[in-house]
């Protein structure tokens, strides 16, 4: 009985620790990787492409695009990071999904990169990036919630060029 109770406590603690590490909130499906992990998690997107995360001791965590049987670096590798998380969401309700790449380099420093594929384009291009928050959430209405260290959130709107401005 005591073993079962102890196992349940450990399981709950592990789940709460894993969810507390999330940088991107509110997405139903994301993948993440921490340094020195031998896993290669991947996420498949609706357009048939996918992203894989891979750790390399010399260059850090790589975000790799898998498309048409080929694999290439999606963005620069993250060397000094504690966690990289990737997901997709339609930020501005235009019917095209954006790819979010988030990196945590310390308990108080994260970097968010938003990649967008323009109509009739093949490759994703960096559309927006920002730092200085502890987590983000994308409600899907052209806004982003930015959470500070205390858990307070501010709502910001994306302009057409990817810049953020505070919502009214």
C-alpha positions in Angstrom: 0.0 0.0 0.0 2.8 2.4 0.9 4.6 1.6 -2.3 1.5 2.3 -4.4 0.9 5.6 -2.6 4.6 6.6 -3.0 4.5 5.7 -6.7 1.4 7.8 -7.3 3.0 10.8 -5.5 6.1 10.5 -7.7 4.0 10.3 -10.9 2.0 13.4 -10.0 5.2 15.3 -9.2 6.8 14.3 -12.5 3.7 15.3 -14.5 3.4 18.7 -12.7 7.1 19.3 -13.2 6.9 18.5 -16.9 3.9 20.9 -17.4 5.5 23.6 -15.4 8.4 23.7 -17.9 6.1 24.4 -20.8 6.9 27.7 -22.5 4.0 27.6 -25.0 0.6 27.3 -23.2 -2.7 26.4 -24.6 -1.6 24.3 -27.6 -3.0 20.8 -27.8 0.1 19.3 -29.3 3.7 20.4 -28.9 7.1 18.7 -28.7 10.0 19.6 -26.5 13.6 18.6 -25.8 16.1 19.2 -23.1 19.9 19.1 -23.5 21.7 15.7 -23.3 18.5 13.9 -24.2 18.9 11.1 -26.7 15.3 11.4 -27.8 14.4 12.9 -31.2 10.8 14.0 -30.7 8.9 15.1 -33.8 5.6 16.8 -34.7 3.8 16.3 -37.9 2.0 19.4 -39.4 -1.2 19.5 -41.4 0.7 20.4 -44.6 2.6 17.0 -44.4 5.9 18.5 -43.2 7.2 18.0 -39.8 9.7 19.2 -37.2 12.2 17.1 -35.3 14.3 18.1 -32.3 17.7 16.7 -31.9 20.5 17.3 -29.4 24.1 17.6 -30.4 26.8 18.1 -27.7 28.8 20.4 -29.8 26.1 22.6 -31.3 23.1 22.3 -29.0 19.5 21.5 -29.8 18.6 21.6 -33.5 15.2 22.3 -34.9 15.0 20.3 -38.1 12.3 20.6 -40.9 11.3 17.3 -42.5 9.7 17.8 -45.9 9.5 15.8 -49.1 12.0 13.2 -47.8 14.6 15.9 -47.0 15.7 17.3 -43.6 17.3 20.7 -43.0 17.9 23.1 -40.1 14.7 25.1 -39.7 16.4 27.8 -37.6 19.8 28.3 -35.9 20.5 25.7 -33.2 20.0 26.6 -29.6 23.3 26.0 -27.7 22.8 27.6 -24.2 19.3 26.4 -23.5 17.5 24.3 -20.9 14.5 23.5 -23.1 13.2 23.9 -26.7 9.5 23.6 -27.4 7.8 23.6 -30.9 4.1 23.8 -31.9 1.8 25.2 -34.6 -1.1 27.5 -34.4 -3.1 29.8 -36.6 -2.3 33.0 -34.9 -4.3 35.4 -37.1 -7.1 33.1 -38.3 -6.0 33.4 -41.9 -6.3 29.6 -42.4 -2.5 29.1 -42.5 -0.7 27.7 -39.5 2.4 29.4 -38.0 5.2 27.5 -36.4 6.2 28.6 -32.9 9.8 27.8 -31.7 10.4 28.6 -28.0 13.7 28.3 -26.1 14.3 28.7 -22.3 17.9 29.6 -21.5 17.2 30.3 -17.8 14.3 30.3 -15.4 13.6 33.9 -16.3 14.7 34.1 -20.0 12.9 32.7 -23.0 13.0 33.4 -26.6 10.0 33.0 -28.9 10.3 32.8 -32.7 7.2 32.8 -34.9 7.6 31.4 -38.4 5.1 32.1 -41.1 4.7 30.8 -44.7 3.4 33.4 -47.1 0.8 32.4 -49.7 2.4 30.6 -52.6 5.7 30.3 -50.7 7.5 27.0 -50.0 9.6 27.9 -47.0 8.7 29.4 -43.7 10.3 32.7 -42.8 10.8 34.2 -39.4 7.9 36.6 -38.9 8.2 37.7 -35.3 10.4 37.2 -32.3 10.4 38.4 -28.7 12.1 37.7 -25.3 11.7 38.7 -21.7 8.6 36.7 -20.7 8.2 33.5 -18.9 5.5 31.9 -21.1 3.2 32.6 -24.0 -0.3 31.6 -25.1 -1.8 32.1 -28.5 -5.6 32.4 -28.3 -5.9 32.4 -32.1 -7.5 35.8 -32.6 -4.4 37.7 -33.8 -3.2 38.2 -30.2 -0.7 36.7 -27.9 -0.7 36.5 -24.1 2.7 37.2 -22.6 3.2 35.9 -19.0 5.7 37.5 -16.6 7.6 35.8 -13.8 4.7 36.3 -11.4 2.1 34.7 -13.7 0.5 38.0 -14.7 -0.4 38.2 -18.4 -0.7 41.1 -20.9 -2.4 40.7 -24.2 -0.7 42.0 -27.3 -1.7 42.2 -31.0 0.4 41.2 -34.0 0.6 43.7 -36.8 1.0 42.5 -40.4 4.7 42.7 -40.2 4.9 40.6 -37.0 5.5 43.4 -34.5 3.6 43.4 -31.2 1.6 46.2 -29.7 -0.4 46.3 -26.5 -4.1 45.5 -27.0 -6.6 48.0 -25.8 
